[in-house]
Amino acid sequence: MREGQPDPRLPDPSLWHLLIPKWLTARARTVERERGRHARWIVLGVTGFLFWSFIFGVLYRLLRYFSGIQEIGTLLAGKLLGLVLIGFFSILLLSNVITALSSFFLARDLDLLVSAPVDWLNLYLAKLLETAINSSWMVVLMAIPMFTAYGVVYGGGWAYPLIVLATFIPFLLIPAVIGSALTLTLVNVFPARRTKDILSVIAVLAAGGIVLLFRVVRPERLARPEGFRSLVDFIAVLRGPTSPWLPSEWVQAALMSWLDYRPDPLPYYLLWTTALASIVLGALLHRALYFKGYTKAQESGERWARSGGIARVSRSLLTPLGILRRELVLKEVRLFFRDTTQWSQLILLGVLVIVYVFNIKYLPLRGEGVTFFLVNFVPFLNLVLAGFVLASVAARFIFPGVSLEGRTMWLLRSSPMAMRDLLWAKFWVGTLPLLILAVAIVGVTNSMLQVSAFMFWVSLVSVVLMTLGIAGLAVGFGTSYPQFETENAAQIPTSFGGLLFMMASIALIAGVIVLEARPVYAYLSAVASGTEPDQTQMYVGFGAAAALCLAATLIPLSLARRRLELLER
């Protein structure tokens, strides 16, 4: 055997061999014989179909309206697709950066894979594919009804699904490679186990990049065509690319050229060559830096055994709760900040809030044609977006609470402690920060929109009640569908229970909006016409919405308590 060549006597597992355990685990979870499994899949299928139908219906009507506009209808549809894809790309890039930290450096199977005779390229491709799937599945689910609406309205034909795959696959791979390479570089630059410093840098870069990206795009210009000097300038903006260097623009150009019956091979060439070149460069960077970075990641970090001032202040503030409840609350806080894969997701939250507030700021609610009714009703619909943000945050932080107990759950269950105390500790530790976030988002956005006092208090009280309901659903579904054996906390929200929780949260948000829509509409109409609003209608509508939120809070917690009490000691 020549020097530098692998020993043929050692096993050389293929890429598929490395992926088989993940595949078998996923398949086992879908075919396991558990009571009520078929009913849950039926509920999931029906709810998912309704959710897709809603997105498809909204986009279908909008694209049908665009298709009826001569000259600029197709341009408007293409620009809308480009803006949505830019949002997808930014979310994918940030999500891949954080997920790569778990997949490449913190996953439990790395102890075996790194020490085994596994080819470095197969290891890189396996972890890259795992990172891409864990970071992209939600974007893929959101993109399916969007691409379907475009294909139906503009007549994509039988080959249209193949065109979508040919463009969207490299679109998903590019941010996965970039995110993994950025995480690998940061792990090698910073000292061992200084993940806090690494993620702080990621947070600053991500927030700055997202804001800069939206400043370059300036989507608010399209909502105010009167701001252009002439129709020619407006059409020039529609025809021009948002940014010719972004993969989202290449996907938009490829799809719209196909739907406009003028196929252009250049976007496909740019997408695939960029994706393949980035994989090659990412693999070379992985070969040069990965094992050094992985070694650093295994070194122990700094720890202080003494209790700091914050801990002493926290204990004194929580003393009225009693010793048991106080220690449970402190335990939840410590567990959260000890798990890097958990608290690192605060970066996702920060960037999500920045983009959300940024979009609200540039809503065109001032100027000609903007009525009192529209100015006050749009902030009411703003509750829908705020509810989605809160549900996504709860899925990341509150839903995994019980699952993160892992094998220590038997110790808690065998203790004389009541399961009610444990659940309420998890509920309030997750709910209080979420309430602060909810009040801050609604308060800031309502101030930007300059809403009336009535709409300000309606939206504020509604979002508080929705937050309680969403948190109750998160604890309830997280207890009913635990993932005690999971290797990565970031994967818990992607489980079957996580999907059910998101759908239940969407149903709760929709129920609150529907129940409050009629009294809000009646009040605004009465103010606009100078008459007195119907007090009975307002009491019934707002009372029913409050009852729905309280039921969503208490019923799941009660069911979760019974579920924990039925666990074997």
C-alpha angles and dihedrals in degrees: 000000000000121000113266094026121111118257106257090211092066119083116255108199116206127231091260090052089058092049097047096083091054091047094048091048092051092046093047091055091053097047101036114129104242128152112262094013095129092048091051092051090050091051090047092048095048094045092046091049091051091048092050090045091054093051091044092048094051094047093042093056092044093049092046088055091049092048090058093057111093120232099352102044094091090043091054091049091050093048091050090051091049093051092049091049091050088055090048092050094051092048091047093049095051094041092051092051092056096038091050090060089060098038099045102033114014106037117116095229092062092081088065100036098048093048093044124085092262120150110248093230093053090048091051094048092046094051092041091054091047090050093048094050095047091048100041109041095091092048090050092052091050092046097053097073090039094056090041092056092051092049094049097045097044098034103247094182131212094306094053095094089054090051090052091051092047090056104032098050095062088039088061095043097053097062090041091058094042093048093047092048092049092050091047091052094048093048089055095045098049124063120268117292092000091131090145090063091044094052092044089059090046090051093053093045093045096048092046092046094050093049091045091049093053091044089056092047095043095192092182090075091071091057092055108049090164087071091073121087093232144354089260091062091049092051090046090057090049093049096045121082119256088229122342091210097059120095088220089065091052092052091049092049093048095049097042092047089054093047090047089054092243105105115200118197094197097082091051090050092050093047098048098039090049092048094048093043091049091051091052093048091044090051092051091049089048091052092051101043112016103086092044090050093045090053090052091049091057094056116101118255130224117285133179119213094198122087116248131221093263091057092050092049091048092052092050093048092049095046094101089063092066130246097285098047092041093054092045091054092047090047091055092050093048093048091051096053094040092059108075093192088059107045092036087070088071084085090063089050093050095050092044091054092047092054091044095052090043092056092047091051093059099045108132098239097136129073138039119350094020109124132199089250093054094046091055100036096052091060088052090056086047085076088071092059092043089051091052090051091050092047092052091049092048090050090055100043113016102034095060093050098103094037091056090064086074115166092354089073090087089058092052092044094050093049121093089249118121114243088224090069092050094050095046090049090054090044097053096039089057098035102052095060088043090053091051090050093047094049091046094050095047094041094050095044093046090051090052091049092045094223126182121269091252094055091043094058094038092054093042096051091041094053091048091053092044090051092055091048094047091048091049091051090048093054092042097050092039090057095043093050106031125176101204095162098048118135096208127036090209089066095056095082090054093062126103091265091051091055091049090050093052091049092047089050091051089050090051092050091048091049093052092048094048093048094048098039096080098049091044091050091047092050094048091046091050092050091047092051095040096243133123117267121238105262094195092056091050094049092049095047098044092039092053091049091051092048090051092052093047091049090050088052103046105032097056091046091052092049090047091053091053091048093054092046090056093056115108113260 
